[in-house]
Amino acid sequence: MKDKTVIVTGGAKGIGRAIALAFAKEGANIVLNYRSTSPDSVKSEIEDMGVKCLTYKADISKFDEAASLVDAALKEFGTVDVLVNNAGITKDTLIMRMSEEDFDKVVETNLKGCFNMIRHCTKPMMKQRKGAIINMSSVIGIAGNVGQLNYAASKAGILGMTYSAAKELASRNITCNAIAPGMIATDMTDVLSDKMKEQIMSAIPLKRFGKPEEIAETAVFLAKSPYITGQVIRVDGGMVIG
Ligand SMILES: NC(=O)c1ccc[n+]([C@@H]2O[C@H](COP(=O)([O-])OP(=O)(O)OC[C@H]3O[C@@H](n4cnc5c(N)ncnc54)[C@H](O)[C@@H]3O)[C@@H](O)[C@H]2O)c1
């Protein structure tokens, strides 16, 4: 990973932060995308490891903002070697109460955002005939969940996108894989009620929530595995087996 350029979307906290730090530890320069959370503390942690970090504010659900993020990365570092589509949101509620906006926002961010970034990174990756794309799906996109129809649809869509990009881009030596995390301790899951957390815990064979660093290790592994493409790796303590 030394001197490679890695774009991490939504990298200012949670899983994205851990992924950015893990790639920096491997010697990669990081393009840390953020939307609202300040990226300053992550930037200095990254730079303390002796690599470069460009922070860039962009809403990746917007086609043009995603384009300017990729342009900024190319201007600063000249290449994009790894794209980690991590940015994501939830707007959980039961189907009967789910508004059109709840549905659209989640799909626009999680699914269209992923497309926007793949679309803009494909040209430079094809030109350099090398690249790795890692998309953050979820076990919810595989198994579904009560109150998460919008989120499940977006994360299942990411899987279809991953399989298609893997097939289409393979001839240019670009891999595309997905990670399906289970329950990882971040702000996204912190908002769940204790009752809900207990219920989820009872469905995890390893009997604990995952750590963001455990997802980051998988992302680095995939970026370093040129003969793995079109796969989904579940990192979920055994929540979904078989
Ligand atoms: N935490 C979990 O248990 C879990 C499980 C499965 C999948 N995931 C997925 O992992 C990814 C990271 O989740 P997390 O738990 O770290 O969540 P988080 O809420 O802590 O972080 C998400 C980050 O994405 C950013 N973001 C959201 N919308 C954006 C946009 N339009 N443009 C740019 N940035 C945007 C947020 O600002 C935030 O920094 C998400 O895609 C999430 O769906 C998380």
The ligand as an ORCA input file, in Angstrom:
! r2SCAN-3c Opt
* xyz 0 1
  N     -22.185      0.245     12.437
  C     -22.705     -0.868     11.954
  O     -23.131     -1.770     12.717
  C     -22.784     -1.108     10.483
  C     -23.254     -2.357     10.060
  C     -23.331     -2.628      8.691
  C     -22.945     -1.673      7.783
  N     -22.504     -0.452      8.227
  C     -22.128      0.518      7.197
  O     -20.819      0.987      7.425
  C     -20.690      2.333      6.968
  C     -20.142      3.205      8.090
  O     -21.048      3.165      9.191
  P     -20.701      3.704     10.654
  O     -21.313      2.739     11.595
  O     -19.289      4.048     10.750
  O     -21.628      5.009     10.667
  P     -21.349      6.506     11.164
  O     -22.685      7.143     11.208
  O     -20.517      6.501     12.409
  O     -20.477      7.116      9.990
  C     -20.989      7.314      8.711
  C     -20.210      8.430      8.044
  O     -20.730      8.649      6.714
  C     -20.838     10.047      6.510
  N     -21.837     10.360      5.487
  C     -23.171     10.126      5.536
  N     -23.752     10.595      4.428
  C     -22.775     11.131      3.650
  C     -22.755     11.781      2.385
  N     -23.875     11.966      1.690
  N     -21.559     12.201      1.888
  C     -20.419     12.021      2.594
  N     -20.378     11.426      3.807
  C     -21.546     10.981      4.322
  C     -21.252     10.598      7.879
  O     -21.033     11.994      7.964
  C     -20.358      9.769      8.805
  O     -19.090     10.362      8.946
  C     -22.094      2.744      6.494
  O     -22.190      2.554      5.110
  C     -22.998      1.765      7.215
  O     -24.216      1.575      6.550
  C     -22.423     -0.156      9.550
*
